Amino acid sequence: MESVAPERQRSSLDSPDSPTSPQSQGSLSGPGSSSALVLLPDTEPQDPYDLGSDEDESDDERDSQLEIQRLPIPPLGSALVFLYLLSPYLRLGALYITDGTEPISLWHGLLTLIFASSLSAFCRHLWFMLARYLRKFTLEDILIEAFVRGRGQGRQHSFARNSIVCAIALFRVLLVAMYFQDSVNSVLQLVPEDMQSFAHPYIPAFLAFFVLVLSVSDTVAAKPVIYASALSVVSYVAWLIVVSHAHATGTFQSITSRPQQGVLWNMYSSIVFACTTTLTVPLSASLAGSLVAWPAKQHRARRFKLLNASSAALAMFLMLPLVVFASLRVINVNGRTSVISPGVLVPIFRTMTLSLAIPSAVVSSPMPRLSHIGRYTPVNPVRFIFVLSAVLLSIASPSVANIIRDLTLVLACSGTFLLPALTHITIHYFRRPLAIVLPQASQSVHASPRASVSGPRSVSRPSLDPLLQRKERYLQRRRLGKRLLWDAGIWLILIPVCTCAVIWAVGCLIGKW
């Protein structure tokens, strides 16, 4: 019986160039040999959610070493990945929870927070699995693989990539504009009323200069961006402590109204917006790049799952008091809505939280660098235009600001919850599954350096072997079995929730409710 295995899974003993191969020592495998072929069972523990666990470890390590230079984010340690997974939760969405004036039920608020944070962690893991399944490092590559027909770098792929990059850049500009606007409003609380009109133009300019200084780096792995993100989280914790103390001591200031944030904004949408995240795909690739020396790649998957779950749980714990305070706001004051008195520390820590979160959002945004101009300027001119656009949008009229807030909320929730579900369904239900042991003819030469040595016959022979076809079907069924839990979560929870949210948003926009 002749045993046939894929070229990429053959050891050095099967190589024609090996001195101990069957071709060089015919007595080991010749017709008169009494040696038997022993099939050893696969005893290596398999990760139940690892979609690539059936591939050879040595090839995976070699591919990781070769592709490490293509990572959008240089390899980061677990602590830094945890920081960038946690920090998006503790920004404007969490700060908005205490800004509402309408009544909110405590149980409804807690259920919304738990459900939204759980769905956020679920969708992050979907991006992680899609990135490992397709072996892609960026969101643009995953979306092109899912929604663009054909392969290669044709005009259609270039148009799709540019469209995705423009959509991401638009969302980041709108988000940074909201950060700028809220930071300016917080600083203005410390300025006397008769000087606010004079100071209003200078505060955005100073914040923009501060952000540009911290955004000189080209990657979030730079120390200025890391320190800014860490200080943003620390500032949020300090703001939360001050807010908690204000509620505990009863230092409130009764008001009758708050500026409208938009048609779609309320207490529950603020909680959902706080659970929206970005950078999941490049962060998972960056973590894998930092762990290429680990003996088993299952450890990398488990490490990202642990970081993902722990960051979502910690963020939910840090936002939990805000939901409680929002429910007590209406209960403790007889029929009147109240908020925390501004004081001094609350606007300072709020401004620090938002302004220090802007550099990571700016640096991580996809933008071209003009090489013929960038050599003479310390800051990328495109990045300067990015920050300038955000500052100009932040000082827009209230009606334009409401449109910006609503559009940002729609883009953030769609990119966090709806887009991974649609991408997962498109790839696994409308695309041909990627081969596990039957390499495609177009990828066989690139997948194994020894494929060119064996000649063209080895490229087509594995796809015709019945044993390999049987093993391929078995591994595809096992891969489908591992994916059933995630498919059930998408079809039974994520898709219905997103559908109801879209119907509610459309109804709010047309004024039905």
N, C-alpha and C positions, 0 to 999 in steps of 0.2 A: 504493500500500500504506500502510495506516495503522499507525503504530507506537504501541503502547500500553505504557506502563511504570507501575509502581506509583507512587502519589502521593508516597511518601516518597523516591523515587529520582529525582525530576524536578528539573532545575536551574531557575535563575531565568529562563532563556530560554524555558521552556515554560509559564511562569505566564501566565494570562490578563491579569494586571495589568501585565506587563512591557511597556515601550514598544517593545521589539524582538521581541515574540512574534509567532507566525504569525497570531494573530487581529488584531493591529494593523497588520501589513504583509502583506497578501495576496500581494504580488508575490514573496515568498520561498517560499511553499508553495502557491500557487494552482495551478489546472489548467494554466495556460500556462507555469508556471515550468520552467526547464530544470535546476534544482538537483537533485542526487541525494542520497539519504540514505546517508551513509557510516557503516558500523559499525566502530568502533574496537575492537580486541581489548583484553581486560583484561590489561595488562602488569604490574600491581602484584603483587609477590611475596606468595604466600599461605603462611601458617603451616600446616604439615601437621596440626597438632593443634588448630587454632583452629576451634571449632564455629560461630563467628559471623562468619567472615571475609567472608561474602558480603553483608553489610549495609553500608549507606552510612556512610562515616566521619563525615560532618558530623552526621548524625542521632545517631550514637553519642556524639560529643562533646557535643552538646546535651543528650542524655539523661543523660550522666554529670554534667554541670554541674547539671542539675535535681535529680538524685537524691543528690548528694553530702551533702546535709543529713540524709538518712535513714540514713547509714552507722552501724552499731552502734559502730564504732571510728573516730574521726576520721582523716583521711588521715595516714599515717605514711610516713617515708622508708624507703629500702631497708635501711639499717643497723638501724633499729628493728624492721622486719619480720623481718629475719634473726635478731635477738636473740630475738624471741618464737617463731620457728620452732625455734631451737636449744635454748632453755632447758628445754622439757618433757622432752627426752631426758636431761638432766644433773640428775636429781633422785632420788627415792627408789628407782626401779627400778635405776638404775646403782649406788647405794650398797648395795643388797641383794645385788649379785653377789658381794661379798666376805664376806657374812655366812653363806653356806651351809656346811654341814659334810659333805655327801655328796660322794663322788668325782665328778669331771666330766672328760670327755675333752676334750683341747685342741682337736682337730679338730671334734668335735661342737659345742663351745662357739663356735668361730669361725664355723662354718657357720650356727649358729643366729643369731648376731649379724648376719652379713652378710645372711642371708635376711630376718630380721625388720626390719632397717633399710631394706632395699630395698622390702619390702612396705609399710612405713610411708610412704616417699616416693611409692610408686605410689598408695596410697589417698589421700594428700593431693592428688595431681594429679587423681584422680577427683572429689573435692569441688570442686576449682577448676574443672574442666570443667562439672560440673553447675551450679555457681553462674553461670557465664557463659552456659550454654545456657538456663537458666530466668530469668536476670537477677534473681537473689535475693541478698540480702546476709547472711542469717542461716541457721543450720541449721534453725531451726523452719520458716521459709518453704519450704525445699527439701523437708523431710519432709511438710509439709502438701500441697504440690503433688504429691508422689509417691503418698501413701497415703490421702489424703482425697478423696472424690468431690465433684464439684460445685465451683462457684466462688462467690466472694463472702465475706462476713463473717458467715455464719449461725451458728446455735448449734453445729452440728457442728464448724465450724472453730474456734470459741472453745474448745470442749472439747478438741479435739486440740492446740491451742496450749498450753493450760494443762497438759495431760498431759505434753507434751514438756518444757516449762519445769520442771515438778516433777521429772521424771526427771533432767534435767541438774543441777538444784539438789541432788538426792539424791546423785548421783555426786560433785559437788564437795564436799559436806559430808563424805562418807566419805573422800575423798582428803585433805582438809585435816585430818581427824581422824588419819589415819595420819601425816601430817607432824608434827602436834603430839606424838603419842605417841613417835615416833622421836626428835624433838628433846628431849623431856623425858628419855628414857632416856640420850641422849648427855650431857646436862648432869649427870645423876645420877652419871655415871662420875667427875666431878670433885669430887663431894661425899663426904666420909668416910662410911663405912658407918653409924656411929652417929648421923649427922645426916640420913640420907636420908629416913627416915620423917617427920621434921619439915619438910624442905625440899620434899618431893614435892607438897603442895598449892599452894605459892607459885610454883613454876616455871611450871606451865601458866597461872596468872593473869598473871604477868609477860609471858609470850610472847603471850597474848591481847591484853593492852594494847599491846604493841609492834606487833602485826599491825593492830589497829584504828587506831593512829596513822598507819600507812602506807597504810591502806585507806580514808581519808576521801574520796579522789577517786572520781569516777563513771566513769572510763574508764582503760584501760591506757595511754592516751597522756599521762597526767599524769606529771610529773617524779618524784614519789616512787615510783611503781610502776616506772617505767623504771630508776631508779637501783637499786631493790631487786632487780629481775630481773638487771641487769648484775652487781651484787655477788654474787648467787647463783651465777652462772656463774663468776666469779672465785674464789669460795670453793670451788667444786667443783674447779677446776684446782689450787688450793692443796692441797686435801685429796688429790687424786690424786698430787701431787708428794710429799707426806708419806708416803702409803701406798707409793709406789714406792721411796722411800728406806728405809722400814722393811723391805720385802722384799729390797732390795739388800744391806742390812747384816745381815739375818738376825735382827732383833729380833722374835722371836715369843714367844707365850705359849700353852703347851699347855692345852687345855681338853677336857672330855669331852662336853659337850652345849651346845646353844644353845636359846633359847626357840623353841617351834614358832610358825611364822608363819601356818599355815593348812593345810588339806588340799590345796589346789591349788598351793601354793608350793613350788618347788624352784629349782635353779640356772637351768634353761632357761626356766621361766615368769618368773623375775626378769628375764632378758634380754629376753623378749618384752614384759613390762610396761614396761621402760625405753624401748621403741620406740613406746609409745602416745603420742598427741598430741591436742591440742584446738585450738580457735580457728582452724582452717584457713580456713573460709569467711569470717568477718569480716576476717581478716588479708589475704586475697586481695582482698577488696573495698576495704579500706583502702589497699592498695598501688595499686590501680587509681584510687582517688580522688586519690591524690597525683601521678598521672602523667597527668591529663586533658589537660595541655598538650602532651603528646608528639604528634608528627605522625602516628604510626601506632599503632593499638592493639595490633598484633602485638608491639611492643616491650614492652608491659606483660605480655603472656603469657610472653614469653621471660624477662623479668626475674623473674617469680614462679617459673618452672621452674628458673632458675639458683639462686635463693635456696633453693628446696626441696631440690634435689639437693645443693647445697653444705652446707646445714645438716645433712642426714642423713649425708653423708660425714664431716663434722667430728665429729659426735657418735659415729659408729662408731669413728673414730680415737681419741677420748678414752675410749671404753669398752673398747677392745681390750686395754690392759694389765690391766684388771680380770679379763677372761676368762683371760688367761695366768696371773695370780696365783692364780685359783681352781683352775686345773689343777695348778699347782706346789705347792699347799698340801698335797696328799696325797702327792706324789712325794718331797718333800724331808724329810718327817718319817716315820720308820720306823713305819708302821702306825698313827699317831696323827694325829688332826685338829688343826689349829692355826689360829689367827687372829692378826691383828696385835695387839700389845700396845696397850692404849688410850692410854697416855701422856697428853699434854695437847693437842697440836695436832690430833690426829685427831678427837676429839669436838667441839672448838671449831669447826673448819671444817665438820664434818658438820652441826652445829646451825645454823651460819650459812647453809649451803646450803639447808637445808629451811625455816627460818624466813623467810628472805628470798624464798623462792619462793611463800609463802602469799599475800601481797597480790595478786599478779596472778591467782591462782586465785579469790580472793574477789571482786575488782573485776569480773572478766569473767563472773561467774555472773549469769544473768538473775534479777532480783528486782525487785518493784515498790517504788516509793518512795511512802510515805504523805505526801502533800503537806500535809495539815492538821497532821501531827505533825512532819514533817521540817523545817519552817520554824523550829522552836524547838530543834532538836538539831543539832550539827555532824556527826553520823554517822547514816546511814540506820538507823532502828530495825530494819528487816528484816535489814540487814547485821549488826547487833549480835546478833540472834537467830541468824543464820547462824554467826557465830564462836563464840557460846556453845554452840550445839549440837555443833559440832566439838570444843570443849574437853571437854564432858561425855562424848562418845563416846570421846575419847582416854584417859580415865581409867577406862574400863569394865573389867570382869573379863577375864581371859585368854580364856575361852571366847567371850565376846562380841567381843573384839578379833579372834579368829581368823575369826569369821563376817564381820566388817567387812572384813578383808583379802581373804577369798575373794570376797565380793560386789564389792568395788572392782576386783579383778582381772578378774572377768567383765564388768563394765560397761565398763572401760577397753578391753579387747580387743575387745568387741563393737562399741563405738562407733568404734574405729579401723579395724578390718579387715572386720567383717561388715556393718555398717550401710551404708557406701558402696557395697558390692557389691550389696546388695539394692535400694538406692535407684536405682542405675544400671540394674539389670535392670528394675525396675518402670517407670521413666520411658521407657526406650527400647524395651521389648518389650511393655508392656501399656498404654501411653498413646499417643494419637495424636501423631505428630511435629509439632512447632511449624512453622508456615509460614515460609518464607524470603522469597518474593516475592508470595505471595498472602495479604494481611493478612486476619485474621479480622474478621467484621463487628462483633463486640463490641469489638475493639481498634483498628479503623481510625480512629475519631474521635480516640482518645487518641494514636495513633501518629504522626499528622501533623496539625499545626495547620491545614494547608490543606485537609484533607478536608472540613471543614464548609463551605468556600467553594464547592467543586465540586458540592455537592448530594448527594442520596442516590443518584444514579445511579452516581457514582464509587465508592461503597462496594461495590456488588455487581458492577460491570462487570469488574474485574480477575479475579475468581474464575471468570468465564465465558469469558475470553479463552483460546483454545487455545494461543497462543504462550506466555502466562504459565504455563499448566498444563504445557506441555512443559518450560519452563525450571525450574519447580518440581520436576518429577520428576527432571530432570537434577541439580539441586543437592541434592536429597534423596539420590540415589544417591552423589553425591560425598561428602556428609556421612557416609553409612554406610561408605564406603570408608576415610575417615579414622579411623573409630571401630573398625574391625575389629581392630586390634592391641590396643586396650584391652579389647574384648570377649573376645578370646582369652585375655588375661591373667586376666580375671575368671573365665571358665568353666573354664579349664585349670589355674589355679594358686590363685587366691584362694578360690573356692568349695570345692574339695577340701580345702585346708588348713584352712579354717574348719570344715568338716564333721568332719574328723578331730579337731580341737581340741575341738569340742562333745562328740564321743563319748568322748574321753579325760576331759574334765571330769565328765561324767555318771558314768563308771566310777569316778573318784576319789571322788565324792560318795557313791555308794552302796557304796563299799568293795570294788569288784571288783579294783582294782589301785592 
